[in-house]
Amino acid sequence: MKSNYIGLHKVLLVTSLLLVAICSCQEDSPNPINPSTLNSGEVIFWEESANGCSDNTVIEINNQTQEISSFAVAIPGCGTTGFANFKLTPGVYNYTAKCSTYSQSGTITVKANECTKRQLIWNIAPPSTNQGQMTFWESPSSSCAGNTDVTINGVTKQITSTNPAKPSCGTTGTATFTLAPGTYNYSAKCSGLTKTGSVTINANQCSTQQLIWNATSNLGQVIFWESAQSACQNATNVTINGVTKQITATYSSTPQCGSSGGAAFTLAPGNYNYSATCSGVTKTGSVTINANQCSTQQLIWNTTSNLGQVIFWESAQSACQNATNVTINGVTKQITSTYSATPQCGSSGGAAFSLPPGTYNYSATCSGSTITGSVTINANQCSTKQLIWAPNTNKGKVVFWTKGVLTCPAALAPDFPFIRITTSVNNNYYQLMSRFQSPPTNCNNNQGLVFTLDPGTYSYDAYQDNFIYCNSKKRTWKGTVTIVAGGCSSIELK
């Protein structure tokens, strides 16, 4: 604990200086003088009072640590006991001061053969009755587009979230200040806008100040949007003034500001540069904001000169019997139907990608099988890639099917079974989504759940879990199936 020099400080200070002088005269230096210290300077850190922190203060500077264990009513000289004293070569040093759970830091300049004095003031709110609080907050309907910085007395705090109603002091996301009673000027900044004003702090009271941005007459809006015909194939991120928002939907016509799915910004009037990125492509430009007006900016991606397209497709004769997932650059799309001839880019059912010109590696997976390769994208051109899964020379198939339940009430869903064939690359269950009154005629006509596999013998298991609908008990099946190259096996789940 720090001792109080008030009242006794002057006597003790003089006594200490006399003792230091006497000792320095009588004691010879046991070590040689270090020439590097001849031009060094001294620093003393001191405190006049605890200011809310009654523990000793620890000062660290240039990897040296000293403590302040006393108070002084007058500025002490370098070397005075009870304070943090340092001897350093000339220069500018960073320091850190810690007291209890509090800390402060700064820089101090050391000059040759001089004593530099630095008073530490904590201003920590004690558990007394002479302080109050002020909380700055924003509502969802009138908040700024980014985080808001609020500054009082040189201290800055940030509003990071909104509140639908007036919050209590200290609520998370607000900017709360604890200060002595009085009137204080404040400054609030957000997205290039500044608000100034004054607030009054009352002892032992919580005061609040709402900041209203977009309800004032000096703000305007802009919304960035895309049409279905010219949208990027993935979400688009738009950035203005360091704030990023995302376009999550497309429009058939120009939207209004505030429409969901667009990237909307509320800003002070002026010209702003923007950056929009999607699938590795970046667009830049500028928009003009007018007070109390809504501006719109359409982003057009796949009709520009620096993009091309590729569509992956399958024919009925060589398609995988389950959905095929195609991945390029970490983006995955699905083939959901087959074609009798090569499709055009944009045809439904294919896996289509819009990308800058170049050569890309792709991976296609279906029913545990994988096809890899590369495709070349040319600007303003449509490339096509057919995926061929099961030529009769090296694959075989098995179809699982089950008969319909004629007595199942129409209002209830049938209890379709889940089936798994264990392989070295896939142990997933797949659900049979139809019932049939007769066996399938082949493995290509969607009359059951089809697996395409290399020749060999495989174990399978299946279960019917939703027994509450049409059957009175849960059913399971297990067995083996032999796959023959170019062949089609049929297994009925009875």
N, C-alpha and C positions, 0 to 999 in steps of 0.2 A: 504494500500500500504506500502511496505517496505521502510524505510528511508535509506539513504546512509551514512555509517560511514566513508567513504574514506575521508581523509583530517582532519576530526574532531574526528576520532575514538579514537586516543590515549588520547586527552584531556578529552573527555567525559568519557572514560573508567576509567581514574585515578580519575576524580571527583566522578563518581559513586561509586568506591571502597571506597573513603574517606567518602562519605555520609553513605554508608552501615556500615563502621567501627564506625563512630560517633553514628549512631542510635543504633547500637548493644550494644554500651557501656552504653548508657543512658536509654535504655528501659528494664524494668524487664519483665520476662516471666510471663504472667497472668495465665498460665496453668501448671500443674505438668509435669515433664519430662517423656516421654514414654520410658521405658527401651529398647523396641524393636528397637528404632531408634539410639541407641548409637553406633552400629556397622554398620550403613547403609552407602551406597555409593551414590555419586552424578553423574548425567549424564547431559551433555549439548549438544544439537544439534544446529549447526550454519551453516551459509552460507556466502561465500565470495562475491557472486554476484548472480543476478537473474538467469543467465544461461538459459534464455528463459521463465521463469515464474516470473512475477512481482507481483503476489498476495502474501499475507501472507501464509506461510507454516504451516500446522497444523500437529502436531505430536501426535500420540496416543500410549501409552505404559502402560501395566498393568491397563487398564481401566482409565487412567489419560490422559488428553489432555492439551497441551500447544502450543503456537504459536511462530513462528519466524517472527518478524516484522522489523528486521534490518539486515545489512550486516557488516562484520568485515574484515579488511585487515590483521589482525593477529589473532591467535587462542585465543579466549576469555576463561576466567576461569569460573568454575562452579558458577552459581548464577548471572552472568552478565545479566542485563536487556536487553530486546529486543530479547532474544533467548529462546529456549525451555529448561527449567530446570526441572529435576526430582530428587527426593530423594527416593531411593529404597533399600530394603534389598539385600544383595549379592545374585547373581544368574545370569542366562542367560534369557533374555527377548526378545520377539518378538516386533517389532515396525512397525508402518505404518506411512508414511509421505504423505500428500496430498497437492497439490498446483494447484489451478484452477481445470482443468479436469484431471490432471496427478497425478500419485501416484507411490510410491516405498516402498518396505518393506525389512526387514532384521532382524538380531539379534544383540544384544549388551550385553556385559558381565559387570556386576556391581560388584565391589570389595569393601570390607569394608574399610571405611575411606579414599577412593580414589575418585578422579574426573576423569571420563571417558568422552572424547571429541569425537564427531562424526560430521564430515563435510558432508553436503548434497550437491550433485552436480546433477543438472537436465539434462543438455545437451539437452534441448528441442530446436528443430530447430526454430529460430526466423524468421520472415518474412524479411530476409535480403538476400544479394546476395552472401553469402559465403558458401552455402551448395549445394550439388547435390544429386542425387538419383541413386541407382543401383538395378535393378530388375533381379532376377534369375528365369529362366523359363525352361520348358520342352515341347517338341512336342509329339503328340500321338505316333509317330513311334519310338521315341528313349527315352521314359520316363522309369523311374524305375517302378518295379512292385508295389511298395507301395509309401506312402508319403515321400518326401525328406526334411530333416532338413538341413538348411544352417546356419552357424555360422560365424559372423564377430564381432571382438572386444568383445567376450563373450556374444553377443546377438544372440539368435537362432530364426529363423523364418522358416515357413514350406510351401513347394510347395504342394498344395492339388488338383490341376487340371492341365490339359495340354492346350496348345494353338497351333492351326495349323500354325500360323505365329507369328513373333516377336511382343510381346505385348507392350503396353505403360507402363510406370512406375506406379505402384499402381494397376494394373489390378488384379481383384479378382482371387485367386488361385495361384498367384505368391508370391515369397519372396522378398519384397522390403525394402531396407535400405536407410535412409536419413542420410548423413554424411558430415563432412567438407571435402574440397578437399584434395586429397592425394591418396596414393596407400595402399591397405589393403589386407592382407591375408585372405582367406576364407577356410572353410571346409564344405563339403556336404556329408551327410550320408543317405543311403537308403538300406534296405534289406541286411544288412551286408556288403555293399560296401561303400568305402570312396573315395571322390575326394578332392584334395586340389589345390589351385592356388592363384592368386592375381588379383585384379581388381583395376582400377583407377577411382576415383570420380572427376568430374570436376564441378566447381561452376556453379549453375543454369542450369545444364544439366541432362538429363536422359540417363543413360547407361544401357545396358542389357548384360546378360551373360547366354547363353544357356547351360544347362547341358545335355550331351549325355551319356546314360548308355549302352544300349544294342547294340550299333554299335561298341563297342570296342572289342578288341581281347580277353579280359579276361572274357567274359560272355558265358554262355550256356543256354539251355532251357530244360524244361521237360513238357510234357503234360499228364495229367491224363484222362483216358477214360474208357468207359464201352461198352460192346456189348449188343445187344438186348436180347440175351439169358441169360445173367448174370447180367443185370443192376438192380439197386435198383428201386423200384416202384415209388419213388419220386426223386426230385432233390437232388444231392449229393454235399455237401460242403467240399472242400479240403483246409486245412490250412498249410502254411509253413512260418516260421519266423513271425507269427502274422498276415499274409496276407491271406485272405480267398477268394477263387474263386469257381465258381459253374459249375458242369457238367450239361448241359441242353439238350444234345442229345446223341444218341447211334451210334455206327459204326459197319459196317459189317467186317472191317479189321482194322489193326493198322493205326491210322491217323498220319499225319505230324504235327509238331509243328506249331501252328498258325491256325490249322483247327478250324472252328467255332463249338461250342457245347462242346468242351473239356475245362478242367481247366489247363491253360498254365501259367508257371512261367519262368521268365528270371532272372538268378542268377549268382553269381560268382562261379567258379569251387569249388567243395567240396561236402561233404556228408551232407544231410539235413534230419531231421526227419519231417514226415508229419502226419497229422491226417485227416481222412475222416469220415464224419457222414451222415447218412441217415436213416430216419424212426426209430430213437432211437438207431440205431446200430452204433458203432464206429470201424474203422479200423485204426491201426497205423503201421508205417514202416519207412524206409529210402530210399532215392534215391540219386544217384551220378550224379552231374552235371559236364560235361566236356566242356572246352572252345570251342566255335564255333561248338558245336554238339547239336543234338536234342535227348533227352532221352524220353522214353515213359513208362508209368506205368498203366497197366490195373487193374481196381478194379472189383473184382468178388464178388457178394453179395449172390445171391440165390442158389449157388451150394456149399456154405460153410456149415460146420457141425453145425453152430449155428442158422440156419434159417429153417423155415418150411413154408408151404403155406396153404391157405384156399380159396376155390372158392364158392361164393354164386350163386345159380341158381334157375330157375323157369321152371316148365313144362307148356305145352300149356293149360292143363286142369285147372291149379290152379294159373296161372300167373296173375299179375296185368296188366290191358290193356294199361297202360302207363309205361314209363321208371321207374325203381326202383333204388333209390339211397341208397347205403349201406355205413355206416360210422363206422370206427374203429380208435381209437386214433386220432380223428380230421381229418383223411383222408377219403375223399368220392370218391367212384367209382360207376359206373352205370352198371346195367344189361340191355343189349340191345337186347337180343334174348332169345328164349326158347329152351328146350332140351326134347327129347323123352326118354332119360335115363340119369343117373348120369354122368356128364362130368368129364374129367380129369383137373387137375390144368393147367392153360395156355390155355385152350380152349377159343376161341374168343366168345364174347357175354356175358360171366359171369363177375362177380365182384371179381377179384382175388387180394389177399394181400400176401406179403412175410414179415414174422415177426419172431423175436426171439421166442423160445419156451415159452409157457405160456398160461394163460387163459385170453381172451379179451372179453369185452362187446361190442356189436354191436347194431346199430340202422338202420332199413330199412324203408324208407318212399316211398309211392306211392299214388297219387290221394287223398291226405289228410289222408290216413291211415298210421299207424306206427306199426312195429313189432320190439320188442327188445329181446335180449337174450345174450348168451355167447357162445364162441367157444374156443376150446383148440388146440393150435399149437404145433406140435411135430417136433423135429429137423429132417430135410431131409425127411419129410412125407407130403402128400397132404391130407388135410381135406376138406370135402364138406358139404355145408349147403343149403338145399332146403327151399325156402320161399314159403309158401302156403297162398294165400291171400283170396280167395273167396269160401270157402265151401258153398254149397247150404243151409246149415242149418241156417246160420245167416246173409247172405248178399244177396243183390239184385243188379241188374244192369239196366242202361238205356243207349241206344245208340242214338246219334244224327247223322242225315245224311241229305244230300241235293242232289238234282238231278244235273247232269252235264249241262253245258251251251254249247250247240252244236255250237252256232254261234260265240263263242269266237275265235278270230284269234289265230292260232297256235303259233305265235311269242310272244303272251302276256300271262302272268301268270294269272290263274283264281283267282277270288277274294274270297278266302276262309274266312269263318266267324270265329269269336272268341266266345267261349261259357263259361259261368260260372254258377256253381251251388253253391249257398250260403250254407255253413255249419259252424259249430262252430269252425272248425279247418282250413278251407281253403276257401278263397275268391278270388282265382286266376282265370284268364281267360286262357283257353286252345284252341288252334286253330285246327279246323277240316281241315285236309290236303288232303282230297280226295272228289270226287263227284261220285255219283252212279245213274244209271238209274232205279234201282228197290230197294225196301226196303231190309234191311239186314235180313238174315234168322235167325240169333241168335246174341248173344252179345259176341261171342268169335272168330269171323272170320275176324276181322280187316276191317269191312265194314262201319266204322264210328268212331266217337269219343265216347268211352265208359267210364262211371263213375260207380265205384263199391261203394255202400253205405249201411249203415244199413237201415232196413225197416223204412218207414216213408214218409212224404210228404215234398218236397223241392221246393223252388223257383229257377227258372233259368232265365237268361237273356243272350242275344247274340247280336252281331253286326257285320256288314260287312262293313269294313272301306275303303278298296281299290277299291272304286267304279269307279275309272278312267279307269280300265282295260276293263271290260265286261258289266257292268251295268251302267245305267245313273244316279242312285241315291243311297244314303246310305240307308241301311235297318237295322232294329232292331227287336228283338223278346223278348217277356217276357211270362212267364207262370209258372205252377207248374207241378210236376211229382210225382207220388206215387211209392215208391220202395217196392216190395214184396219180402220176403226172398226166395231165389232160383229162382226168376222170372227175366224176361228180358222185359223191356219196350222200345218202339221205338218212336222217335219224329223226324218228318221231318221238316226242316227249309225251308219254301216255299217263 
